[in-house]
Amino acid sequence: MMGYLMVGAMVVISTTFAAASLGKLRDLPGFRASLRGLVPGRTLALTAVLVPTAELITVAAFIATLVDRRASVIGFGLAAVLLAAFTVGVAVAIRKDGAARCHCFGRQGAVLSTRHVIRNVFLLGVALAGLAGRGAFGDVDPAGAAIAVICALWVAANVIFMDEIIALFGGP
């Protein structure tokens, strides 16, 4: 059972981070602009490149898990550090500038709010659960793994398109 949870956790984090990093890299000037006021001016350009790079390194660590399952510990560890920083960054942005917008996936999203903090805390919980598992996959049946992947992709899609889903149903 733990193996399926590990597979699911890796897919949720890696899919979310892949979408986020590629979106940020696609609109690097927009992402850099969204960091103004949160990051000191002299480190703004570097931070705008380092964040999506770190997200891609996390995805690479999960891909490396196909060769060596211990790589998942690196992936979950890096994801946990990034998500903790993202959570604090969003909370600071909300408190500092009530009009700051989510540029987490490279597009201009909704105004940052508590739901973005909750999303990041949820993902942080997924990363910490994976880290606690320490790569304990055990025997994973291909059919069970496929079901875990499909479920994880559904969760990741809901995370990635959270603002759009909320807007669709008339949320703020």
PAVEX-666581 format. One line per field, with one value per residue: x, z, y of N, C-alpha, C in turn; residue in three letters. Coordinates in nm, 4 decimals. Atoms other than C-alpha are relative to their C-alpha. Example, Ala and Ser with C-alpha at 12.3 -4.5 7.8 and 13.67 -1.06 7.14 Angstrom:
# PAVEX-666581
neast: 0.0890,-0.0820
nup: 0.0000,-0.0060
nnorth: -0.1190,-0.1190
caeast: 1.2300,1.3670
caup: 0.7800,0.7140
canorth: -0.4500,-0.1060
ceast: 0.0900,-0.0770
cup: 0.0000,0.0730
cnorth: 0.1200,0.1090
torvo: ALA,SER
# end
This chain:
# PAVEX-666581
neast: 0.0826,-0.0867,-0.0576,0.0949,0.0031,-0.1243,0.0149,0.0952,-0.0601,-0.0997,0.0690,0.0642,-0.1027,-0.0751,0.0893,0.0232,-0.1233,-0.0301,0.0892,-0.0382,-0.1293,0.0111,0.0787,-0.0837,-0.1030,0.0681,0.0251,-0.0975,0.0173,0.1193,-0.0305,-0.0920,0.0799,0.0836,-0.0861,-0.0346,0.0562,-0.0239,-0.1415,-0.0811,-0.0223,-0.1261,0.0068,0.1251,-0.0219,-0.0544,0.1081,0.0963,-0.0554,-0.0272,0.1224,0.0397,-0.1089,0.0118,0.1176,-0.0380,-0.0927,0.0867,0.0599,-0.1081,-0.0267,0.1055,-0.0261,-0.1143,0.0520,0.0200,-0.1273,-0.0385,0.1139,-0.0438,0.0060,0.1261,-0.0267,-0.0498,0.1133,0.0935,-0.0682,-0.0064,0.1381,0.0426,-0.0668,0.0597,0.1391,-0.0017,-0.0342,0.1137,0.1083,-0.0369,0.0027,0.1392,0.0555,-0.0581,0.0582,0.1383,-0.0036,-0.0680,0.0671,0.1238,0.0336,-0.0971,0.0669,-0.0681,-0.0665,-0.0628,-0.0059,-0.0436,0.1063,0.0533,0.1100,0.0825,-0.0684,-0.0437,0.0868,-0.0219,0.0076,-0.1322,-0.0773,0.0519,-0.0511,-0.1418,-0.0104,0.0394,-0.1126,-0.1060,0.0374,-0.0280,-0.1461,-0.0473,0.0416,-0.0942,-0.1296,0.0114,-0.0044,-0.1408,-0.0173,0.0508,0.0946,0.0441,0.0415,0.1057,0.0619,0.0203,0.1388,0.0198,-0.0782,0.0727,0.1116,-0.0590,-0.0416,0.1210,0.0543,-0.0938,0.0131,0.1244,-0.0304,-0.0897,0.0775,0.0803,-0.0926,-0.0488,0.1091,0.0834,0.0608,0.0984,0.1128,0.0746,0.0657,0.1071,0.1149,0.0428,-0.0703,-0.0740
nup: 0.0000,-0.0083,0.1325,0.0823,-0.0535,0.0438,0.1428,0.0112,-0.0512,0.0979,0.1189,-0.0351,-0.0132,0.1248,0.0999,-0.0417,0.0181,0.1430,0.0548,-0.0565,0.0517,0.1427,0.0112,-0.0405,0.1018,0.1195,-0.0226,-0.1017,-0.0415,-0.0836,-0.1301,-0.0678,-0.0458,-0.1136,-0.1180,-0.0514,-0.1315,-0.0849,0.0095,0.0195,0.1403,0.0556,0.0180,0.0690,0.1230,-0.0369,-0.0633,0.1040,0.0735,-0.0929,-0.0447,0.0934,0.0121,-0.1156,0.0238,0.1000,-0.0653,-0.0787,0.0962,0.0435,-0.1086,0.0043,0.1175,-0.0370,-0.0869,0.0847,-0.0004,-0.1394,-0.0803,-0.1051,0.0526,-0.0424,-0.1233,0.0455,0.0592,-0.1038,-0.0854,0.0713,0.0117,-0.1310,-0.0231,0.0911,-0.0373,-0.1228,0.0414,0.0747,-0.0952,-0.0713,0.0976,0.0289,-0.1210,-0.0088,0.1086,-0.0374,-0.1100,0.0436,0.1143,0.0208,0.1420,0.0703,0.0751,0.0128,0.1292,-0.0344,0.1149,0.1146,0.0545,-0.1023,-0.0693,-0.0902,-0.1082,-0.1024,-0.1171,-0.0903,0.0731,0.0554,-0.1135,-0.0255,0.1079,-0.0239,-0.1197,0.0452,0.0747,-0.0982,-0.0693,0.0918,0.0049,-0.1291,-0.0088,0.0845,-0.0676,-0.1136,0.0550,0.0327,0.1169,-0.0289,0.1044,-0.0077,0.1289,0.0602,0.1140,0.1070,0.0075,-0.1152,0.0243,0.1010,-0.0691,-0.0828,0.0899,0.0489,-0.1123,-0.0291,0.1069,-0.0278,-0.1110,0.0514,0.0872,-0.0877,-0.0622,0.1032,0.0508,-0.1130,0.0175,0.1078,-0.0485,-0.0941,0.0798,0.0756,-0.0860,-0.0568,-0.1225,0.0073
nnorth: -0.1192,-0.1172,-0.0225,-0.0744,-0.1362,-0.0644,-0.0286,-0.1096,-0.1241,-0.0453,-0.0508,-0.1278,-0.1044,-0.0207,-0.0607,-0.1384,-0.0756,-0.0105,-0.1026,-0.1299,-0.0458,-0.0300,-0.1224,-0.1145,-0.0200,-0.0500,-0.1429,-0.0394,-0.1403,-0.0096,0.0602,-0.0917,-0.1150,0.0415,0.0117,-0.1339,-0.0274,0.1175,0.0356,-0.1208,-0.0338,0.0489,0.1448,0.0290,0.0762,0.1303,0.0766,0.0359,0.1147,0.1099,0.0684,0.1060,0.0974,0.0903,0.0844,0.1010,0.0940,0.0885,0.0935,0.0897,0.0964,0.1012,0.0834,0.0851,0.1058,0.1184,0.0719,0.0218,-0.0463,-0.0921,-0.1369,-0.0618,-0.0758,-0.1307,-0.0700,-0.0425,-0.0975,-0.1278,-0.0489,-0.0500,-0.1290,-0.0981,-0.0269,-0.0797,-0.1367,-0.0537,-0.0268,-0.1228,-0.1089,-0.0365,-0.0623,-0.1345,-0.0802,-0.0318,-0.0974,-0.1210,-0.0624,0.0744,0.0089,0.0850,0.1061,0.1285,0.0243,0.1271,0.0883,-0.0769,-0.0842,-0.0887,0.0656,-0.0792,-0.0709,0.0955,0.0046,0.1129,0.1276,0.0295,0.0519,0.1345,0.0852,0.0281,0.0841,0.1341,0.0573,0.0218,0.1242,0.1114,0.0150,0.0512,0.1403,0.0737,-0.0010,0.0925,0.1355,0.0262,0.0857,0.1347,0.0338,0.1389,0.0537,-0.0800,0.0652,-0.0989,-0.0458,-0.0877,-0.1212,-0.0775,-0.0648,-0.1062,-0.1079,-0.0677,-0.0782,-0.1089,-0.0990,-0.0726,-0.0918,-0.1040,-0.0891,-0.0864,-0.0948,-0.0919,-0.0836,-0.0373,-0.1315,0.0093,0.0805,-0.0845,-0.1047,0.0658,0.0213,-0.1265,-0.0377,-0.1282
caeast: 0.0000,0.2808,0.4281,0.1129,0.1050,0.4690,0.3961,0.0931,0.2821,0.5664,0.3222,0.1281,0.4447,0.6294,0.3273,0.2541,0.6185,0.6612,0.3573,0.4696,0.8293,0.7414,0.4763,0.7201,0.9900,0.7375,0.6635,0.9818,0.9314,0.5802,0.7056,0.9898,0.7408,0.5234,0.8209,0.8696,0.8150,0.8814,1.2414,1.5144,1.5674,1.9265,1.8282,1.5054,1.6371,1.8337,1.5382,1.3103,1.5434,1.6322,1.2723,1.1690,1.5126,1.4727,1.1255,1.2704,1.5491,1.2789,1.1030,1.4364,1.4918,1.1557,1.2417,1.5726,1.3637,1.2944,1.6638,1.7286,1.4324,1.6422,1.6301,1.2731,1.4127,1.5986,1.2871,1.0586,1.3182,1.3699,0.9938,0.9353,1.1919,1.0503,0.6904,0.7722,0.9340,0.6390,0.3929,0.5783,0.6185,0.2473,0.1547,0.3924,0.2554,-0.1016,-0.0128,0.2109,0.0098,-0.3516,-0.3495,-0.0573,-0.1543,-0.0656,0.1837,0.2593,0.1911,0.3202,-0.0112,-0.1751,-0.3956,-0.6293,-0.5358,-0.3338,-0.5478,-0.5699,-0.6622,-0.3137,-0.1585,-0.3848,-0.2865,0.0818,0.0333,-0.1493,0.1400,0.3874,0.1977,0.2240,0.5989,0.6498,0.4482,0.6694,0.9789,0.8557,0.8156,1.1872,1.1448,0.9596,0.7953,0.7794,0.6240,0.4145,0.1797,0.1658,-0.2150,-0.2202,0.0532,-0.1511,-0.4504,-0.2282,-0.0906,-0.4378,-0.5639,-0.2511,-0.2882,-0.6464,-0.5245,-0.2433,-0.4852,-0.7080,-0.4066,-0.2798,-0.6193,-0.7499,-0.8091,-0.9909,-1.2091,-1.3049,-1.3823,-1.5932,-1.8162,-1.8466,-1.5942,-1.3996
caup: 0.0000,0.0866,-0.2607,-0.4265,-0.1964,-0.2821,-0.6553,-0.6175,-0.4103,-0.6641,-0.9516,-0.7713,-0.6851,-1.0133,-1.2318,-1.0314,-1.0341,-1.4053,-1.4928,-1.2600,-1.3827,-1.7519,-1.7061,-1.5262,-1.7885,-2.0666,-1.9106,-1.7213,-1.7346,-1.5902,-1.3166,-1.2351,-1.2117,-0.9722,-0.7367,-0.7013,-0.3445,-0.2186,-0.3273,-0.2975,-0.6311,-0.6722,-0.6488,-0.8474,-1.1822,-1.0192,-0.8059,-1.1116,-1.2783,-0.9697,-0.8667,-1.1891,-1.2097,-0.8594,-0.9536,-1.2597,-1.0497,-0.8208,-1.1205,-1.2388,-0.8981,-0.9263,-1.2773,-1.1393,-0.8972,-1.1913,-1.1741,-0.8007,-0.5644,-0.3096,-0.5388,-0.4200,-0.0857,-0.2672,-0.4655,-0.1639,0.0435,-0.2181,-0.2752,0.0987,0.1204,-0.1865,-0.0725,0.2735,0.1100,-0.1293,0.1606,0.3560,0.0407,-0.0381,0.3227,0.3224,-0.0132,0.1148,0.4260,0.2488,-0.0681,-0.0776,-0.4576,-0.5386,-0.8002,-0.8269,-1.1068,-0.9802,-1.3109,-1.5393,-1.6072,-1.4268,-1.1732,-0.9063,-0.6317,-0.3740,-0.0838,0.1926,-0.0594,-0.2126,0.1298,0.1844,-0.1567,-0.0711,0.2754,0.1141,-0.1294,0.1567,0.3412,0.0346,0.0148,0.3875,0.3697,0.0824,0.2755,0.5785,0.3553,0.2685,-0.0637,0.0845,-0.2318,-0.1645,-0.4391,-0.6683,-0.9069,-1.2497,-1.2478,-0.8996,-0.9972,-1.3016,-1.0800,-0.8404,-1.1338,-1.2726,-0.9306,-0.8737,-1.2129,-1.1201,-0.7920,-0.9701,-1.2312,-0.9525,-0.7854,-1.1105,-1.2208,-0.8746,-0.9537,-1.2780,-1.1093,-0.8313,-1.0854,-1.2886,-0.9928,-0.9010,-0.6183,-0.5347
canorth: 0.0000,0.2418,0.1953,0.3259,0.6273,0.7001,0.6752,0.9005,1.1569,1.1695,1.2197,1.4951,1.6888,1.6307,1.7156,2.0295,2.1386,2.0614,2.2732,2.5523,2.5633,2.5486,2.8163,3.0444,2.9905,3.0587,3.3994,3.4781,3.8587,3.8176,3.5861,3.8264,4.1146,3.9112,3.8798,4.2567,4.3619,4.0086,3.9687,4.2336,4.4116,4.2987,3.9306,3.9550,3.8284,3.5466,3.4357,3.4376,3.1851,2.9807,2.9037,2.7255,2.5636,2.4196,2.2965,2.1199,1.9664,1.8271,1.6728,1.5289,1.3690,1.1947,1.0759,0.9430,0.7363,0.5044,0.4090,0.4425,0.4651,0.6514,0.9559,1.0092,1.1277,1.4067,1.4952,1.5026,1.6904,1.9595,1.9840,2.0289,2.3101,2.4853,2.4483,2.5817,2.8854,2.9272,2.9087,3.1761,3.3881,3.3765,3.4554,3.7536,3.8726,3.8549,4.0497,4.3025,4.3655,4.2566,4.2924,4.0601,3.8021,3.4360,3.3783,3.0294,2.8566,3.1283,3.2934,3.5778,3.4044,3.5248,3.7658,3.5739,3.4624,3.2078,2.9377,2.9681,2.9171,2.6148,2.4742,2.5064,2.3563,2.0611,2.0074,2.0460,1.7715,1.5469,1.6127,1.5506,1.2278,1.1145,1.2141,1.0199,0.7140,0.7387,0.5675,0.2690,0.1412,-0.2304,-0.4375,-0.2218,-0.3993,-0.2245,-0.2093,-0.0581,0.1871,0.2925,0.3640,0.5626,0.7646,0.8408,0.9519,1.1619,1.3303,1.4234,1.5744,1.7616,1.8988,2.0306,2.1927,2.3469,2.4792,2.5667,2.9343,2.8517,2.5873,2.8286,3.1034,2.8580,2.7901,3.1574,3.1765,3.4919
ceast: 0.0873,0.0604,-0.0906,-0.0113,0.1253,-0.0082,-0.0942,0.0580,0.1032,-0.0672,-0.0681,0.1048,0.0684,-0.0873,-0.0239,0.1246,0.0378,-0.0859,0.0403,0.1300,-0.0091,-0.0824,0.0804,0.1052,-0.0604,-0.0258,0.0913,-0.0129,-0.1226,0.0230,0.0913,-0.0772,-0.0853,0.0806,0.0384,-0.0713,0.0175,0.1478,0.0791,0.0345,0.1251,-0.0008,-0.1231,0.0200,0.0508,-0.1081,-0.1000,0.0483,0.0190,-0.1252,-0.0432,0.1090,-0.0062,-0.1204,0.0331,0.0978,-0.0788,-0.0645,0.1050,0.0326,-0.1059,0.0155,0.1147,-0.0422,-0.0274,0.1259,0.0414,-0.1078,0.0400,-0.0026,-0.1291,0.0196,0.0505,-0.1156,-0.0970,0.0628,0.0059,-0.1400,-0.0473,0.0622,-0.0629,-0.1420,-0.0105,0.0308,-0.1160,-0.1133,0.0270,-0.0078,-0.1405,-0.0623,0.0518,-0.0621,-0.1426,-0.0018,0.0539,-0.0792,-0.1237,-0.0390,0.0968,-0.0734,0.0881,0.0553,0.0701,0.0171,0.0251,-0.1071,-0.0536,-0.1225,-0.0779,0.0876,0.0352,-0.0911,0.0342,-0.0040,0.1343,0.0937,-0.0433,0.0490,0.1457,0.0209,-0.0399,0.1158,0.1190,-0.0274,0.0270,0.1508,0.0545,-0.0409,0.0926,0.1372,-0.0008,0.0056,0.1396,0.0187,-0.0491,-0.1085,-0.0554,-0.0326,-0.1193,-0.0477,-0.0249,-0.1432,-0.0306,0.0743,-0.0711,-0.1180,0.0515,0.0400,-0.1221,-0.0611,0.0883,-0.0066,-0.1272,0.0238,0.0872,-0.0754,-0.0854,0.0870,0.0398,-0.1092,-0.0961,-0.0710,-0.1094,-0.1247,-0.0857,-0.0754,-0.1185,-0.1263,-0.0385,0.0666,0.0753,0.1387
cup: 0.0000,-0.1361,-0.0887,0.0466,-0.0424,-0.1474,-0.0190,0.0445,-0.0985,-0.1230,0.0288,0.0024,-0.1340,-0.1086,0.0322,-0.0239,-0.1475,-0.0637,0.0487,-0.0618,-0.1477,-0.0231,0.0354,-0.1061,-0.1295,0.0115,0.1116,0.0398,0.0907,0.1382,0.0796,0.0557,0.1211,0.1293,0.0598,0.1306,0.0967,0.0093,-0.0196,-0.1479,-0.0613,-0.0229,-0.0802,-0.1231,0.0309,0.0617,-0.1041,-0.0830,0.0927,0.0411,-0.1008,-0.0216,0.1129,-0.0155,-0.1008,0.0564,0.0855,-0.0904,-0.0472,0.1064,0.0011,-0.1215,0.0293,0.0908,-0.0794,-0.0032,0.1418,0.0894,0.1111,-0.0459,0.0412,0.1265,-0.0359,-0.0568,0.1038,0.0922,-0.0638,-0.0151,0.1316,0.0290,-0.0870,0.0427,0.1307,-0.0337,-0.0759,0.0950,0.0756,-0.0952,-0.0317,0.1206,0.0166,-0.1059,0.0327,0.1047,-0.0458,-0.1069,-0.0326,-0.1453,-0.0783,-0.0650,-0.0070,-0.1414,0.0096,-0.1184,-0.1285,-0.0663,0.1141,0.0627,0.0854,0.0997,0.1066,0.1216,0.0835,-0.0741,-0.0615,0.1097,0.0289,-0.1061,0.0256,0.1230,-0.0341,-0.0730,0.0917,0.0778,-0.0852,-0.0043,0.1306,0.0204,-0.0837,0.0639,0.1181,-0.0468,-0.0388,-0.1127,0.0205,-0.1003,0.0167,-0.1387,-0.0510,-0.1258,-0.1092,-0.0090,0.1147,-0.0171,-0.1016,0.0636,0.0875,-0.0855,-0.0491,0.1099,0.0309,-0.1076,0.0179,0.1122,-0.0501,-0.0897,0.0829,0.0703,-0.1022,-0.0442,0.1100,-0.0203,-0.1069,0.0450,0.0949,-0.0752,-0.0775,0.0824,0.0789,0.1294,-0.0185,-0.0593
cnorth: 0.1260,0.0334,0.0830,0.1447,0.0766,0.0381,0.1188,0.1329,0.0548,0.0605,0.1338,0.1116,0.0258,0.0630,0.1470,0.0849,0.0145,0.1089,0.1386,0.0514,0.0369,0.1267,0.1236,0.0300,0.0550,0.1502,0.0501,0.1473,0.0191,-0.0579,0.0924,0.1192,-0.0370,-0.0115,0.1355,0.0253,-0.1169,-0.0339,0.1296,0.0197,-0.0604,-0.1516,-0.0436,-0.0885,-0.1410,-0.0892,-0.0481,-0.1179,-0.1198,-0.0767,-0.1058,-0.1049,-0.1012,-0.0917,-0.1098,-0.1019,-0.0990,-0.1044,-0.1015,-0.1046,-0.1090,-0.0904,-0.0952,-0.1146,-0.1275,-0.0867,-0.0375,0.0607,0.0964,0.1452,0.0700,0.0832,0.1403,0.0820,0.0522,0.1047,0.1373,0.0599,0.0600,0.1367,0.1082,0.0370,0.0779,0.1461,0.0646,0.0387,0.1291,0.1194,0.0464,0.0698,0.1423,0.0906,0.0413,0.1107,0.1358,0.0764,-0.0815,-0.0168,-0.0875,-0.1170,-0.1243,-0.0132,-0.1356,-0.0934,0.0766,0.0833,0.0860,-0.0657,0.0968,0.0760,-0.1032,0.0087,-0.1230,-0.1334,-0.0391,-0.0532,-0.1440,-0.0976,-0.0385,-0.0874,-0.1443,-0.0675,-0.0270,-0.1279,-0.1227,-0.0262,-0.0581,-0.1458,-0.0870,-0.0098,-0.0970,-0.1452,-0.0441,-0.1009,-0.1419,-0.0362,-0.1402,-0.0515,0.0803,-0.0721,0.1044,0.0537,0.0957,0.1310,0.0886,0.0740,0.1143,0.1198,0.0784,0.0871,0.1205,0.1085,0.0836,0.1014,0.1150,0.0980,0.0951,0.1038,0.1069,0.0980,0.0455,0.1332,-0.0035,-0.0774,0.0831,0.1091,-0.0581,-0.0164,0.1249,0.0406,0.1311,-0.0170
torvo: MET,MET,GLY,TYR,LEU,MET,VAL,GLY,ALA,MET,VAL,VAL,ILE,SER,THR,THR,PHE,ALA,ALA,ALA,SER,LEU,GLY,LYS,LEU,ARG,ASP,LEU,PRO,GLY,PHE,ARG,ALA,SER,LEU,ARG,GLY,LEU,VAL,PRO,GLY,ARG,THR,LEU,ALA,LEU,THR,ALA,VAL,LEU,VAL,PRO,THR,ALA,GLU,LEU,ILE,THR,VAL,ALA,ALA,PHE,ILE,ALA,THR,LEU,VAL,ASP,ARG,ARG,ALA,SER,VAL,ILE,GLY,PHE,GLY,LEU,ALA,ALA,VAL,LEU,LEU,ALA,ALA,PHE,THR,VAL,GLY,VAL,ALA,VAL,ALA,ILE,ARG,LYS,ASP,GLY,ALA,ALA,ARG,CYS,HIS,CYS,PHE,GLY,ARG,GLN,GLY,ALA,VAL,LEU,SER,THR,ARG,HIS,VAL,ILE,ARG,ASN,VAL,PHE,LEU,LEU,GLY,VAL,ALA,LEU,ALA,GLY,LEU,ALA,GLY,ARG,GLY,ALA,PHE,GLY,ASP,VAL,ASP,PRO,ALA,GLY,ALA,ALA,ILE,ALA,VAL,ILE,CYS,ALA,LEU,TRP,VAL,ALA,ALA,ASN,VAL,ILE,PHE,MET,ASP,GLU,ILE,ILE,ALA,LEU,PHE,GLY,GLY,PRO
# end
